[in-house]
Each structure stands twice: as C-alpha cells, then as structure tokens.
Amino acid sequence: MEDGAYYGESTFTATKTGMASIEVSSTDIDPMATVEFSGSGGEVETLVEDDDAGGGTTAKVNFSAVAGQKYKLITCDQVAIATGKVTVKYSSDVLTLDLPKVWVPAKESSK
C-alpha cells in the first residue's frame, strides 16, 4: 500500500472449511479487494486479489477457506488515492467478518 493511500482492513477467521466469497462494491470508488493470511513461517501472503470480477467496478474474490485460519481483508480504491463508502458481502456460512454493512476506508498515516 502506498504511503498516504486510503484503505480499510479487517481480520476474520473462517468458521469452517469450504469455498468462500467476498464482494466489495461502491458507487463512490472503484474498489479492489485483497485477502491475505500468515503462512506457516509467519510471513504475510496474498491469497487472492481482484478489481472488477464481480461485474462493473465490483471486486469479487473466491478462495478455499480453512476452518480456524485467520485472514485479513484489505480494500481500497483501484488507484488507492480516493475514499468512499463500500459495501461488503460475504459467504456467511464459511466466514464471519466484523464489519458494518457500509464501510468507509480511512487514510493511512504518513510516515
């Protein structure tokens, strides 16, 4: 993520093993969605990312979730310089995300 970029992130745990889906849409920005996890050595790995697979400017990611595995959802504008409200939908039978229905990514603090 670029310094000063607007983004939002939330950690979550898969409630069971299976195919998971997360969709991020907005009328304000062109959102991207990235799902990361910590590998066995503790390194952060990008599992999947998308810009427009949900149609139009909707980001949609699908991945094989593992029960008990912690993940991180990161969402930002496609060019990471704009902010706006985003709506996050997810497969509730596999994942539990602690997010409001409409989420406004915040600006990363400058270093």
PyMOL CGO cylinders between C-alpha atoms (Angstrom):
from pymol import cmd
from pymol.cgo import CYLINDER

trace = [
    CYLINDER, 0.00, 0.00, 0.00, 1.39, 3.39, -0.96, 0.3, 1, 1, 1, 1, 1, 1,
    CYLINDER, 1.39, 3.39, -0.96, 2.14, 5.88, 1.81, 0.3, 1, 1, 1, 1, 1, 1,
    CYLINDER, 2.14, 5.88, 1.81, -0.89, 8.12, 2.29, 0.3, 1, 1, 1, 1, 1, 1,
    CYLINDER, -0.89, 8.12, 2.29, -3.25, 5.71, 0.49, 0.3, 1, 1, 1, 1, 1, 1,
    CYLINDER, -3.25, 5.71, 0.49, -6.86, 5.28, 1.61, 0.3, 1, 1, 1, 1, 1, 1,
    CYLINDER, -6.86, 5.28, 1.61, -7.67, 1.72, 2.61, 0.3, 1, 1, 1, 1, 1, 1,
    CYLINDER, -7.67, 1.72, 2.61, -9.63, -0.37, 5.06, 0.3, 1, 1, 1, 1, 1, 1,
    CYLINDER, -9.63, -0.37, 5.06, -8.75, -3.69, 6.62, 0.3, 1, 1, 1, 1, 1, 1,
    CYLINDER, -8.75, -3.69, 6.62, -10.44, -6.25, 8.80, 0.3, 1, 1, 1, 1, 1, 1,
    CYLINDER, -10.44, -6.25, 8.80, -9.21, -9.55, 10.18, 0.3, 1, 1, 1, 1, 1, 1,
    CYLINDER, -9.21, -9.55, 10.18, -11.52, -12.56, 10.26, 0.3, 1, 1, 1, 1, 1, 1,
    CYLINDER, -11.52, -12.56, 10.26, -11.43, -16.29, 10.88, 0.3, 1, 1, 1, 1, 1, 1,
    CYLINDER, -11.43, -16.29, 10.88, -13.01, -18.98, 8.71, 0.3, 1, 1, 1, 1, 1, 1,
    CYLINDER, -13.01, -18.98, 8.71, -15.74, -20.72, 10.67, 0.3, 1, 1, 1, 1, 1, 1,
    CYLINDER, -15.74, -20.72, 10.67, -15.47, -23.87, 8.56, 0.3, 1, 1, 1, 1, 1, 1,
    CYLINDER, -15.47, -23.87, 8.56, -13.51, -25.25, 5.62, 0.3, 1, 1, 1, 1, 1, 1,
    CYLINDER, -13.51, -25.25, 5.62, -15.02, -24.54, 2.21, 0.3, 1, 1, 1, 1, 1, 1,
    CYLINDER, -15.02, -24.54, 2.21, -15.25, -22.11, -0.67, 0.3, 1, 1, 1, 1, 1, 1,
    CYLINDER, -15.25, -22.11, -0.67, -15.52, -18.51, 0.48, 0.3, 1, 1, 1, 1, 1, 1,
    CYLINDER, -15.52, -18.51, 0.48, -16.61, -15.46, -1.45, 0.3, 1, 1, 1, 1, 1, 1,
    CYLINDER, -16.61, -15.46, -1.45, -16.22, -11.75, -0.64, 0.3, 1, 1, 1, 1, 1, 1,
    CYLINDER, -16.22, -11.75, -0.64, -17.70, -9.00, -2.82, 0.3, 1, 1, 1, 1, 1, 1,
    CYLINDER, -17.70, -9.00, -2.82, -16.85, -5.29, -2.42, 0.3, 1, 1, 1, 1, 1, 1,
    CYLINDER, -16.85, -5.29, -2.42, -18.93, -2.72, -4.28, 0.3, 1, 1, 1, 1, 1, 1,
    CYLINDER, -18.93, -2.72, -4.28, -19.27, 1.06, -4.24, 0.3, 1, 1, 1, 1, 1, 1,
    CYLINDER, -19.27, 1.06, -4.24, -20.89, 3.92, -6.09, 0.3, 1, 1, 1, 1, 1, 1,
    CYLINDER, -20.89, 3.92, -6.09, -18.13, 6.26, -4.84, 0.3, 1, 1, 1, 1, 1, 1,
    CYLINDER, -18.13, 6.26, -4.84, -14.92, 4.45, -5.86, 0.3, 1, 1, 1, 1, 1, 1,
    CYLINDER, -14.92, 4.45, -5.86, -13.63, 1.54, -7.95, 0.3, 1, 1, 1, 1, 1, 1,
    CYLINDER, -13.63, 1.54, -7.95, -12.76, -0.85, -5.09, 0.3, 1, 1, 1, 1, 1, 1,
    CYLINDER, -12.76, -0.85, -5.09, -10.11, -3.54, -5.00, 0.3, 1, 1, 1, 1, 1, 1,
    CYLINDER, -10.11, -3.54, -5.00, -10.25, -6.46, -2.58, 0.3, 1, 1, 1, 1, 1, 1,
    CYLINDER, -10.25, -6.46, -2.58, -7.24, -8.38, -1.28, 0.3, 1, 1, 1, 1, 1, 1,
    CYLINDER, -7.24, -8.38, -1.28, -7.27, -11.33, 1.12, 0.3, 1, 1, 1, 1, 1, 1,
    CYLINDER, -7.27, -11.33, 1.12, -4.05, -12.13, 2.99, 0.3, 1, 1, 1, 1, 1, 1,
    CYLINDER, -4.05, -12.13, 2.99, -3.04, -14.70, 5.60, 0.3, 1, 1, 1, 1, 1, 1,
    CYLINDER, -3.04, -14.70, 5.60, 0.03, -15.55, 7.67, 0.3, 1, 1, 1, 1, 1, 1,
    CYLINDER, 0.03, -15.55, 7.67, 1.94, -18.51, 6.27, 0.3, 1, 1, 1, 1, 1, 1,
    CYLINDER, 1.94, -18.51, 6.27, 3.44, -21.27, 8.39, 0.3, 1, 1, 1, 1, 1, 1,
    CYLINDER, 3.44, -21.27, 8.39, 6.65, -19.26, 8.82, 0.3, 1, 1, 1, 1, 1, 1,
    CYLINDER, 6.65, -19.26, 8.82, 4.71, -16.16, 9.91, 0.3, 1, 1, 1, 1, 1, 1,
    CYLINDER, 4.71, -16.16, 9.91, 5.19, -14.34, 6.59, 0.3, 1, 1, 1, 1, 1, 1,
    CYLINDER, 5.19, -14.34, 6.59, 2.18, -12.49, 5.20, 0.3, 1, 1, 1, 1, 1, 1,
    CYLINDER, 2.18, -12.49, 5.20, 1.00, -13.97, 1.91, 0.3, 1, 1, 1, 1, 1, 1,
    CYLINDER, 1.00, -13.97, 1.91, -1.54, -12.60, -0.56, 0.3, 1, 1, 1, 1, 1, 1,
    CYLINDER, -1.54, -12.60, -0.56, -4.10, -15.33, -1.15, 0.3, 1, 1, 1, 1, 1, 1,
    CYLINDER, -4.10, -15.33, -1.15, -6.25, -13.58, -3.76, 0.3, 1, 1, 1, 1, 1, 1,
    CYLINDER, -6.25, -13.58, -3.76, -6.96, -10.08, -5.05, 0.3, 1, 1, 1, 1, 1, 1,
    CYLINDER, -6.96, -10.08, -5.05, -9.36, -8.58, -7.54, 0.3, 1, 1, 1, 1, 1, 1,
    CYLINDER, -9.36, -8.58, -7.54, -10.56, -5.34, -9.05, 0.3, 1, 1, 1, 1, 1, 1,
    CYLINDER, -10.56, -5.34, -9.05, -13.65, -5.99, -11.20, 0.3, 1, 1, 1, 1, 1, 1,
    CYLINDER, -13.65, -5.99, -11.20, -14.55, -9.73, -11.30, 0.3, 1, 1, 1, 1, 1, 1,
    CYLINDER, -14.55, -9.73, -11.30, -17.96, -9.02, -9.73, 0.3, 1, 1, 1, 1, 1, 1,
    CYLINDER, -17.96, -9.02, -9.73, -19.02, -7.01, -12.79, 0.3, 1, 1, 1, 1, 1, 1,
    CYLINDER, -19.02, -7.01, -12.79, -18.67, -3.29, -13.44, 0.3, 1, 1, 1, 1, 1, 1,
    CYLINDER, -18.67, -3.29, -13.44, -16.48, -1.88, -10.69, 0.3, 1, 1, 1, 1, 1, 1,
    CYLINDER, -16.48, -1.88, -10.69, -17.36, -4.58, -8.13, 0.3, 1, 1, 1, 1, 1, 1,
    CYLINDER, -17.36, -4.58, -8.13, -14.42, -6.56, -6.75, 0.3, 1, 1, 1, 1, 1, 1,
    CYLINDER, -14.42, -6.56, -6.75, -15.09, -10.23, -6.02, 0.3, 1, 1, 1, 1, 1, 1,
    CYLINDER, -15.09, -10.23, -6.02, -12.68, -12.77, -4.57, 0.3, 1, 1, 1, 1, 1, 1,
    CYLINDER, -12.68, -12.77, -4.57, -13.24, -16.50, -4.16, 0.3, 1, 1, 1, 1, 1, 1,
    CYLINDER, -13.24, -16.50, -4.16, -10.91, -18.74, -2.20, 0.3, 1, 1, 1, 1, 1, 1,
    CYLINDER, -10.91, -18.74, -2.20, -10.68, -22.03, -0.32, 0.3, 1, 1, 1, 1, 1, 1,
    CYLINDER, -10.68, -22.03, -0.32, -11.03, -21.12, 3.35, 0.3, 1, 1, 1, 1, 1, 1,
    CYLINDER, -11.03, -21.12, 3.35, -9.65, -23.37, 6.08, 0.3, 1, 1, 1, 1, 1, 1,
    CYLINDER, -9.65, -23.37, 6.08, -11.55, -23.62, 9.37, 0.3, 1, 1, 1, 1, 1, 1,
    CYLINDER, -11.55, -23.62, 9.37, -9.76, -21.72, 12.13, 0.3, 1, 1, 1, 1, 1, 1,
    CYLINDER, -9.76, -21.72, 12.13, -7.41, -19.89, 9.71, 0.3, 1, 1, 1, 1, 1, 1,
    CYLINDER, -7.41, -19.89, 9.71, -7.17, -16.12, 10.27, 0.3, 1, 1, 1, 1, 1, 1,
    CYLINDER, -7.17, -16.12, 10.27, -7.34, -13.89, 7.20, 0.3, 1, 1, 1, 1, 1, 1,
    CYLINDER, -7.34, -13.89, 7.20, -7.21, -10.17, 6.50, 0.3, 1, 1, 1, 1, 1, 1,
    CYLINDER, -7.21, -10.17, 6.50, -9.43, -8.34, 4.02, 0.3, 1, 1, 1, 1, 1, 1,
    CYLINDER, -9.43, -8.34, 4.02, -7.93, -5.15, 2.62, 0.3, 1, 1, 1, 1, 1, 1,
    CYLINDER, -7.93, -5.15, 2.62, -9.99, -2.88, 0.41, 0.3, 1, 1, 1, 1, 1, 1,
    CYLINDER, -9.99, -2.88, 0.41, -9.05, 0.36, -1.29, 0.3, 1, 1, 1, 1, 1, 1,
    CYLINDER, -9.05, 0.36, -1.29, -9.75, 2.39, -4.39, 0.3, 1, 1, 1, 1, 1, 1,
    CYLINDER, -9.75, 2.39, -4.39, -8.23, 0.82, -7.51, 0.3, 1, 1, 1, 1, 1, 1,
    CYLINDER, -8.23, 0.82, -7.51, -5.68, 3.66, -7.61, 0.3, 1, 1, 1, 1, 1, 1,
    CYLINDER, -5.68, 3.66, -7.61, -5.52, 3.98, -3.78, 0.3, 1, 1, 1, 1, 1, 1,
    CYLINDER, -5.52, 3.98, -3.78, -5.99, 7.77, -3.79, 0.3, 1, 1, 1, 1, 1, 1,
    CYLINDER, -5.99, 7.77, -3.79, -9.75, 8.13, -3.29, 0.3, 1, 1, 1, 1, 1, 1,
    CYLINDER, -9.75, 8.13, -3.29, -12.11, 7.24, -0.48, 0.3, 1, 1, 1, 1, 1, 1,
    CYLINDER, -12.11, 7.24, -0.48, -15.80, 6.48, -0.35, 0.3, 1, 1, 1, 1, 1, 1,
    CYLINDER, -15.80, 6.48, -0.35, -18.34, 4.12, 1.11, 0.3, 1, 1, 1, 1, 1, 1,
    CYLINDER, -18.34, 4.12, 1.11, -18.06, 0.46, 0.19, 0.3, 1, 1, 1, 1, 1, 1,
    CYLINDER, -18.06, 0.46, 0.19, -20.50, -2.41, 0.74, 0.3, 1, 1, 1, 1, 1, 1,
    CYLINDER, -20.50, -2.41, 0.74, -19.03, -5.79, 1.68, 0.3, 1, 1, 1, 1, 1, 1,
    CYLINDER, -19.03, -5.79, 1.68, -20.95, -9.02, 1.10, 0.3, 1, 1, 1, 1, 1, 1,
    CYLINDER, -20.95, -9.02, 1.10, -19.53, -12.41, 2.07, 0.3, 1, 1, 1, 1, 1, 1,
    CYLINDER, -19.53, -12.41, 2.07, -20.41, -16.09, 2.33, 0.3, 1, 1, 1, 1, 1, 1,
    CYLINDER, -20.41, -16.09, 2.33, -21.75, -16.19, 5.88, 0.3, 1, 1, 1, 1, 1, 1,
    CYLINDER, -21.75, -16.19, 5.88, -21.79, -19.98, 6.01, 0.3, 1, 1, 1, 1, 1, 1,
    CYLINDER, -21.79, -19.98, 6.01, -17.95, -20.08, 5.86, 0.3, 1, 1, 1, 1, 1, 1,
    CYLINDER, -17.95, -20.08, 5.86, -16.80, -16.65, 7.10, 0.3, 1, 1, 1, 1, 1, 1,
    CYLINDER, -16.80, -16.65, 7.10, -17.65, -14.20, 9.85, 0.3, 1, 1, 1, 1, 1, 1,
    CYLINDER, -17.65, -14.20, 9.85, -16.46, -10.64, 9.23, 0.3, 1, 1, 1, 1, 1, 1,
    CYLINDER, -16.46, -10.64, 9.23, -16.93, -7.99, 11.88, 0.3, 1, 1, 1, 1, 1, 1,
    CYLINDER, -16.93, -7.99, 11.88, -17.74, -5.12, 9.51, 0.3, 1, 1, 1, 1, 1, 1,
    CYLINDER, -17.74, -5.12, 9.51, -20.59, -2.68, 9.20, 0.3, 1, 1, 1, 1, 1, 1,
    CYLINDER, -20.59, -2.68, 9.20, -22.72, -3.16, 6.08, 0.3, 1, 1, 1, 1, 1, 1,
    CYLINDER, -22.72, -3.16, 6.08, -21.27, 0.07, 4.68, 0.3, 1, 1, 1, 1, 1, 1,
    CYLINDER, -21.27, 0.07, 4.68, -17.60, 0.65, 5.37, 0.3, 1, 1, 1, 1, 1, 1,
    CYLINDER, -17.60, 0.65, 5.37, -15.51, 3.80, 4.71, 0.3, 1, 1, 1, 1, 1, 1,
    CYLINDER, -15.51, 3.80, 4.71, -11.79, 3.04, 4.31, 0.3, 1, 1, 1, 1, 1, 1,
    CYLINDER, -11.79, 3.04, 4.31, -9.57, 5.55, 6.15, 0.3, 1, 1, 1, 1, 1, 1,
    CYLINDER, -9.57, 5.55, 6.15, -6.36, 7.23, 5.05, 0.3, 1, 1, 1, 1, 1, 1,
    CYLINDER, -6.36, 7.23, 5.05, -3.08, 5.59, 6.03, 0.3, 1, 1, 1, 1, 1, 1,
    CYLINDER, -3.08, 5.59, 6.03, -1.00, 7.89, 8.21, 0.3, 1, 1, 1, 1, 1, 1,
    CYLINDER, -1.00, 7.89, 8.21, 2.09, 9.35, 6.58, 0.3, 1, 1, 1, 1, 1, 1,
    CYLINDER, 2.09, 9.35, 6.58, 5.39, 8.07, 7.88, 0.3, 1, 1, 1, 1, 1, 1,
]
cmd.load_cgo(trace, "trace")
